[in-house]
Amino acid sequence: MNTYSELLETFYAAAPNYAVELPGNWLQGRTAFGGMTSALLLAAIQHHYPDLPPLRTMQVNFIGPAAGPLQVTHKLLRQGKNNVTIEARLDSELGAGTYGYFTFGVNRAMDKTMDYPINLPDICPEDAELIVPQAPAPTFLTNFERRKVSGPDLLSGSDNPDMLLWTRHTDENARKGLLPLMVLGDAPPAALAGLTQIQALSSMNWNVNMLSDDISTQDGWWLVRSATRFIRDGYSSQLIQIWNRQGRRIMDSMQHLAVFS
């Protein structure tokens, strides 16, 4: 099994032809885990353009499954005074995989600022219930330590699929910075808590707004909320919010999922 940091080292070594093959512990069914493929897009961009300002937005489409050798290409679309937008594409032997647009922007002075209030749950990671993945859970979950703060269990048929988890990488070398956060930010969907039997799920898109350019937390722990109010006609829309250990909100995102019977 390969850790996130080992895979990233191999990926960078292939530059400028960014390529890597993910082992079984980074798969979700027959495809590579979407959090990892999204992070690989961003990794190629940041490695090729080391002087970019902070990431502000990311729009990713999961077009098709990605398996075997993965190849990432990128293209600068626009470089303005304040913002830079870059396209990246991940393809595999199966065809088009994960495609995304990434916009980076400089800080600008403002007369007024607003921020979300600090959100710190009563339960710290050390006291929260450890969630141990059980078959048929996706194998990629073994790369994360996940501890439950609140919400229903997966496959409980809950009418309120709203889960709050402390999450971090098991790889101690993947507990700092933006890229590891992107990997774990593609959290297991809350839709699974609204179902009563295992069903295949596939993310169709992932839209991310970054709320801070200080991507730091204590001991690698991130507080991840995954919630949904919609499961119908083979689809589910979910909200993902992420706070650092100090309770500062770092990321807002949404996904639309395909649910297969």
N, C-alpha and C positions, 0 to 999 in steps of 0.2 A: 504494500500500500504506500502511496506517495502523499506527502503532506502538501498543503497549499504552498508553503514557502519553497519546497523542493520543485514543485511544478512550475512556479513562477520563475525560478532560476533557469530551468530548462527553456522556458518560453523566451526569456530575454536573450539567452545565448544564441537563439536562432535568428535574431534581428539582423537585417531589416525584414527578413522573411519570417515573420512571427508565426511559429507553429508549435504545437504540442499535442500529445495524445493522452487523454485522461484515462486513468485506471478505473476499475469497477467501483471503487469507493467514492467516486465523484459522478456517478450516473444516477439518473432518475428514470427508471424503466430502461428503455432502449436509447435514450438520449442523454447528453451531458446536462448536468444540473444548471438551470438558468442563471442562478446567482454567480456561478463560476464563469459561464460564457460571457455574461455581461461584464464581469470584472476583467476578463481577458481583453475585451474591446478597449476598455479604459486603460488597462496596463500598456497596451501597444501605443496608444495615443500619448500617454504621459512619458513613456520611455523615449519616443521619437521627438517629442516637443517638451523638453525639460523646463522651459521657462514660462509655461502657461500660468495664467492667474487661476484662482480657485474655481472648482467645478460649481456651477449654479443649477443646471438642469440636465436631465438625461431622459431621452425617449427611446425605448428599446422595443423592437418587435421580434417575437420568437416565431419565425416564419415556418421553420420545419425542424425535425429532429437533427441532432448533430452527433456523429459517432465516428470512431476511428481517428485518424490524423485530422486535427483542426488547424485551419489556416486563417489568419487575421490580416486584413488589409485596411488601409485608412486613407482618407482624402481630406485636405483642408478645403472647406467650403467658403469661409469668409473670415477675414481678420480685420476687424474694425478698431476704432479708437478704444473702446471699452470692452467689447466682447469678441470671442473667437469661437467659431462653430466648426466642428470636425465630424465627419461621417466615418464610421467603422463597420466592417462586415466580417462575420465569422462564417466560413463555409467548411463543409466536410465532404466526404465521399458520397454522402446522401443528398448533397445539393445545398441550397441556401439554408442557413441555420439561424444565427442571431445577428440582426442588423440594428444599428443605433445611431442617434445624433446626440452629440455632447456639446454643450455651450459653457464656456468658461468666461468669467467676468471679473474685472478689477473692482475693488472697494471704492465707493464714492461717498463723500461727506453729505449728510442730510441734516436738516433743521430739526426733524422729529424722528424718533425711532419707536418701534413697538416690538415686544417679544412675548412669547408664550410664558406663562408662569412656570416656575420650577415644579417638576413632577417627580416626587420621590415616594415610592410605595413604602408601607410599613415593613415589608419583608425584604431583607437584603439577600443577595445571592447565596451567601453561606447558609442561610436558614431556610431557603426555599426548597421545595420538593424537587429532587432530581428526576428528570424524565428520561427513561431508558428506552431507546427505540426497540420495538418488537416487530418481527416479521408479520405482515408484509410491508413494513415501513420502508421508504426509499433508503438505499445504502448511503447516500450522501450525508444523512443525518448523523452518522458516526463521527463526522468531522467537527461536530459542535457539542458543547456542554450546554444543556438547556434546563432551566429550573423554573418551575411554575409559580407565578405570583397569584394569578386569578384566572377565572374563566372555566369553561367546560372542557371535558376530555374529548380527544378526537373520536369520531364515530359514535358520539353519545346522542345524536339526534337533537341537539340543543336548539331551542327557538331563539337563542341569543348567542350566536357564535362570535364571541368577543374574547380573545385570549391575550394575556399579558405574561411575557416570559423574560427572565434574565437569560441572555445568550452570549456565549463567547466561543472562539475557536479552541479546539483541543490542542492545536499546534501553538506552542508558546511563542513562536516567531511570527505569528499572524494575529497579534493582538493590538497592533498600533496602525493608525493611518486609514486612509480612505478605501483602498482596495480591499482589505479584509472586511471592512464594514459592508461594502457592496456585496460581497459573497454571502454573508449571513443575513443581509437585508431582504433577500428573496425568501422570506420565511415560509414554512409550511402553511398553506392557506387555511384560514378560519373556516372555509367551506367544509373542510373535513370534520369539523365539530358539529356541523348541521346535518351530516349524513349519518346513516346507521350501519352502512356496510362499505367496505373499501371500494372505491371507484377511481379509475384513472383520471388524473387532472393534468392539464397542460396550460401553462401561462401563455396567453396570446400577446400581451404587451406588458410593459412596466414603465411607468412615468414617475420620475423622481425629481423632487425639489430639494436641494441642499439649503439648509438654514444657517449654516455656520461654516467658516473656513478653518475653524479650530476643531479638527477631527481627533479628539482625544478623550480617553475615559480611564477610569481606575481599574487596574488588573484585567483589562480586556473585556470587561462586562458592559453589555448594551441592554437596555430595557426595550423590548420589541412588543408592540401591540399589533395584532392581526385581527381584523374585524370584518364581518360581512353582514349585510341585510338583504342580500339578493342571491337566490339560487333558483333558477327557473329556466326551462326550455333548453337545458344542456349547457348553461353558462352561469358564472358567478362573478360578481364584482367585489373586490376587497380593498380595504384601506390598511396601509401599513405605516406606523409612526415609530420613530426610534429616538430614545433619550440616552444620554451618557449616564455614568454612575452618579454624577453630581446632580442629575435631574434636569439638565438642559436639553431641550429638544433640538435634534440635529438634522433629522430627515422627515419629510412627508412624502408618501408615495401611494400610488394606486395601481392595481392590476385587474385585468379582465381574464377570466379563466374559462377554458373549455372543460366540461365535465362529461366523461364518457361512461356509458352504462356497460 
